[in-house]
Amino acid sequence: MSDAPAASAAVEVVGVDKIFVGKKKATVTALENIDLTVAPGEFVSLIGPSGCGKSTLLRLIADLDAPTTGAITVFGKTARQARIDQEYGIAFQQAGLLPWRTVAGNIELPLELHGVAGPARKARSAELLALVGLSDFAESYPDQLSGGMQQRVAIARSLAESPRLLLMDEPFGALDEMTRERMQTELVRITAETGAAVVFVTHSIPEAVYLSNRVVVMSPRPGRIRDILTVSLGSAAERTDQLRENEAFFENVSRVRELLHGEAPVGIRGVETR
Amino acid sequence: MTAAPGSSTRAKPPRPNDAPRGNAALKRVAFGVGGVLLLVALWELYKAVGPAEGVVVGDLTILPRTTDLAMPHVWDMITRLFGETGSGRNAVPVWSAVLEASVFTLGVAAVGWVVGVVVGMLLAVLMQRFRTAESAVLPWIILSQTVPLIAIAPLVRRWGSQLEFGDFTWENWMSVAVIASYLAFFPVSIGALRGLNSPDANHVELFRSYGIGWWKTLIRLRLPASVPYLLPALRLAAANAVIGTVVAEVSIGLRGGIGRMIIEYAQQASGDPAKTWAPIFGAIAVGLVAAGFIALLGVLLRRYRRGEVPA
């Protein structure tokens, strides 16, 4: 775990439990005893099988839900204050663009809601559109874009207010494999350019390994952190598409897989043979 | 409502149905005209071949009589529109009398529609905001529509006549408008509630993550998202307002509108059967104008109808 002091940590989760109370007082323990620290500028993936609480943890950090016990701080503030102060940008599995707004209008939405003046908004959306490579589509409407393009707009929108923290809940989950890999490469570049810390929920092992500085492996029922794996695949500039063919990459993939399954893997593809 | 009229100028990738649009519009008009002609043809065909005393099984008439009294020729109905209303000195062409009555009815219906839309929207917003309000109010809204119009008309009139403040006095046309709004608010409240609740959890949480309160979320997210649900509701409300106005004119006995005219002309039906149809055409015209207005509204709001849900 990171040694960064609490005040400067991007996210600090201490002793968090989340218990959902369902019908007839039936309780489901979604998260149990979670401790996690994310340093500024660090890319941390949460990975685990369905029901391990990874999305719940992200929602707690985003203050879309409150922990049952424990404390969450974001840049030294409570999660609620951090949300109100717009300390984070968020992207979901569904792009969630407003269909009646143009691409530029969608990116400018948070700025507009927070009272940023027109010209400044325009400048910022132009900048972000260039960043995600959609400058030609500023005046298009979401229904005219492909899924991958919509997701890029959603990412641009999450970056609109230059947050120091990005929360992403399987943002590439609905994309095809090729688009997905291209988006991953772009995300690495974008986070390197913006210097934002990222908490990234995924259920894809290669995605987690490719993107992250650290991979948090979670286990279900109740959701716990099983282990945290530090991935050292070099800086963003070094993480090109070639990395996907790299031995170190496969080694990390297989380590994550071992942790996920909780046992030594048998005949992992591409590890022993290379 | 399937096709949104109006062209999108900013669409970069052309929409697949862009090219044949002019053609499609023409086709739709042709189908519309064809439908009316078909109706006319059926009417005249039955009148020509049907038995004069109708088709009677036992004591039950299952098809109407085809006499000129029961089923005047379509061209007689149209010619009658251009005749005089009577033989007196005040006689005017029938069409002009019908037009005047139609405008009057349309005006009252419009007031009823506006009141109904405002009330319906307020109820929907209230129900969206408070779950308890939804459980408490929704059954009453549904129940309200089971009360027959004829029953509430005299009540509204009596209550209205007791209202008095300053120079304001309640007039009969206001009672009619209130009854029209009583029919109009219902589809609006139901449609708007569905529409206001239509944004994805995704969108709602996005606004929450922006730290945006309920009111601003209503204006910026829920209202725009409700447009595809609201437009069919507004159209229903318009039709209801017109029907409500015509019927309420009859039950309240308000002069000057189509409703009263239908009754008056029907009383002359034995001597002048074609004349009865003139105010009915007027009522249809009022309905068409109301529907046209909603279509226009739909064009103005077309930005909010992208990815329209099948209503």
Interface residues (C-beta under 8 A of the other chain):
Chain A: A62 D63 L64 R83 I84 D85 Q86 Y88 I90 F92 Q94 G96 L98 P99 W100 T102 P110 L113 H114 D136 F137 E139 S140 Y141 P142 D143 Q144
Chain B: R10 A11 K12 P13 R15 D200 N202 H203 E205 L206 F207 R208 S209 Y210 G211 I212 K216 R220 L221 P224 A225 V227 R303 Y304 R306 G307
